[in-house]
Amino acid sequence: MSTDQTLHRVRAARSVPAVFGAGAGIGVLGGMIGLGGAEFRLPLLIGLFGFAALCAVILNKAMSLVVVLVALPARLAAVPAAEVAARWPVAVNLLAGSLLGAWAGASWAVRMRSATLYKVLAALMVLMAAALVVTHTTTLDALTLPLRAQIPAGVAAGFGIGVVAAIMGVAGGELLIPTIVLLFGEDIKTAGSLSLLVSLPTMLVAFARYSRDGSFAVLGANLRFTALMAAGSVAGAVLGGLLLGVFPDVVLIPALALILLVSAFKLARHD
């Protein structure tokens, strides 16, 4: 395909209906499993809309931030704020690691060669697929660690999640929720609210680090695109939430995991 033809295809793919529709589709997928769906958005930004890896990560991070900000009030309305506030040691424990991890992950991403970043993203997509399957098909029981082991484990887990979230441009709820359940024994509903409270400052730290790199200019050059896709993602997430439970997990989760694995394969082969 010639360069002119490729540019024409990319411009066509970035039309208003295509951008909003892609965001809405991602939102529906995420909403049906109670997550933001940013892991599904990333390969679309690269494969369908033609953004380079780092640019796609930065745009994905910006859209994920919008989705989390919109979701936070609704989530806090579902779980009493006092109940969430009482669990502040859990959030602080994870943030002690995730803030450092977010800065480190973003720093590594901007320094990676593009070819390396594609392969790292592919590997992380496989990790997300595994986390999706484990979280939604198994019963998670708390590890009941002593406090002297729980605190460093929380910091270490937070650091790893911060790194992954920064490199992929996601909120990290896919990893935070099972971590909160396993390490701290919280129920899934409370864990979901706590994950948003940890995700928001973690994302802001990664965003601040990316803003120091020249690639951050992609956000300013694509504000309309970002706003459209973010709006589609929010609208889709609402619809996906209404469809929650319509499709049985035994069908939905393997299908979504397969989408992530196919996306990982394509990213690994991306030139």
N, C-alpha and C positions, 0 to 999 in steps of 0.2 A: 504494500500500500504506500502511495506517495505521501510526502509530508503534507501537501495541501489537502489530500483526502483525509489524513489523520486529524488535522486541525479542524476540518469541517465536521468530522464525526464528533470531536470533543465539544465544539461549540453547540452542535445540535443536542448533545447529551446534557448540556447545561441550560437548556430552556427552562422557563419557569415551571411548567407542569412536570417536567422530568425531575427537577431538583426537589420540588415540594413532594412529589409522589415518592421519590426515593426515600426522603426523610420520613414520610408517613409510613412507608412499608417497614422501615427499620424500627420505628416507634411501635408499630403493631407487634412485631416479633418480640421486642423487649417487654412490652406491656403484658403480653400473654404469659410471661414467666416472672413478672414483677420486677424487671430490671430495665435499665435505660437503653440497652441494645447497641451501645457504641462499638462493641467488638464486631458487630455485623456491618456497621457504617464504614469502618476503616477500609476494608477491601473494595467497597464501592467507590470510595473517594479515589483510590488508586486505579482500579480496573475500569470503572465506567466513566469517571470524570477526568481521568488523566493526570492527577496530581502526583508529583514525586513523593517518595516515602515520608521524608521529614515534613514536607508541606502538608501532607495528608494528616500526619499525627497532630500538627499544630491546629489545623482546622477541626479535627475530631475533638481535641481537647476543648476548644472554644464552644463547640456545640454541646459537648457533655456538660460543661459548666452551666450552660443555659438550662438544660434539662434538669440538672440537680437543683438549681435555684427554684425552678417551677415546682418540682416534686416535693421539696422540703416542707413547705407549709401544709400541703395535703397529707404528707406522711405524719407530721406532728399532730395534725387534727385527728388522725386515726389512732395514734398512741398518745395518751396524755403527756404534756410537756413535763409535768412533775415526775412522771414515771421514768422518762428518758433522762431527765436531769439527775435523778438519783443514781444513775449508772455512770456518772461522769468519770469515775476512775478508769472504767473500761476504755472510754474515748481517749483519755489522756495517755493511758498506757500505749495504745496503738499509735497515737499521734507522735509520741516520742520517737518512734521509728519511722513512721510514714512520711513525716515532713523531711527528714534527712534523705529517705529513699527517693522521694519525688525530685529533690534537687539533684541528687546523684544520677538518677535515671535520665532526667532531661539533659544533664551535662554529657552523659555518655552518648545519648542519641544525637546531639548536635555535632559530636566529634567523629561519629562512625562514618565510614564510607557508605555510600548509598547501597551498594550491593550487599554489604554486611547487614545493614539495617533491614533490608527486605527479608533476609534469612532469619534475623532475630525476631521480627514481627511474625513470620511464619511459625516459628517455634512457640511463641507466646499464644498464637491462635490455637495451637494444639493443646496448650495448657488450659486455655479457657474452655475448650470443648470438654476436656476431662473434668474440670471443676463443675461445669454445667451438669454433666451426667451424674457425678457423685452427689452433688447437692440435691438434685431433684429425684433421684432414684434410690437413695439410701437414707436410713434414719441416722442422724448425727447425734451422738451422745457426748456429753462433756467429758474431758479427759481427767477432771478433778486433780489438777496439779497443785502441789503446795505453793503458797504465795511466793516463796523464794525462787521457784522455778517458773511460775506463771508470769511474773513481771518481765524477766528477760525474754521469755518466749514471745510475749506480746510485742515487745520492742523489735525483736528479730522478724516476726511475722509482718509487723507494720512496715518495717524497712523494705522487705521483699515486695509487699503489695504496692508500696509507694513507687518502687522502681518500675514494676510492671505497668502500673497505671500511667506513669509519666511517659514511658516509651511508647505505649499504645495510644495514648490520648483518651483513656477511658476513666470512668469514675472509680472502678475497682470493686463495686458491690458484689460481683461474682465471686471474688475471693474474700472480701471482708465479712460477708454474712456467715459463711461456714466457719471462718476463723473465730468470730465472736461466739458462735454456738459452741464450738469445740473447746476453746480456751477458757471461756468465761461462763458457760452454761446458760446463756440467755436463750429465750425462745425465739423462733424465727421472726415473729412480728416485731419484737423489740430490737432484735439484731438488725432488721432492715432500717429502722429509724436511726440507730446508732451508726450504721454504716454511712448514712448520708452526712451525719455530723462529722465523721472522720474524713469523708471524701472531699467535702467542700474546701477546708483549709489545705488539704493535701494537693488538690487540683490547683489552687491559687499559687502555691509555692512552685509547682512545675510550670505554670503559666508565666510566673515572674521570671523563671530561669530561661524559658524559651524566648521571652521578650528581649533578651540581651543578644540574641543571635540574628544574623541578617535574614534568615529564612522566615522570621516572624512577619516580615513585610507581606507575606502571602495572605495574611488575615486582612490587612488593610486593603489589599487589592481585590479581595473577594468578600467584602462585607455583605453585599446583597445576596450572594450565593449562600453564605453562612447563615444569614438571617432566615432565608427561605427554607433551607434544609432543617434548621433548628425548629422553625415553626411547624414544619411537617412532622418532625420527630415528636414534638409535644402533642400535636393533634393525634398522631398515630398511637402514642402511648396511652392516651385517654381511651381510644377505641380498643386497643389491646387489653386494657384493664377491664373493659366491659365484656371482653371475650374470654377472660380468665376462667378456666375450668370447662370451656366449651369443647376444647380438644383434649382428650386424655393424655396425661404425661407419657404414657407408654408409646404413644405415636409422636407427640410433639417434641419431646426432648431428644430422641435419636435423630429426628429430622433436622433440628437446629444444630445438633452436634455435627451432623454430616455436612451442613452448610459451612460450618467453621473449618472443618477438615479440608473440604474442597478449596475454600478460600486460602487456607494455609499452603496447600500444594501449589496454587497459582502464584502466591506471593513468593514462595521459595524459588520458582522458576522465572520470576519477573526480571526482565532485562531493562 
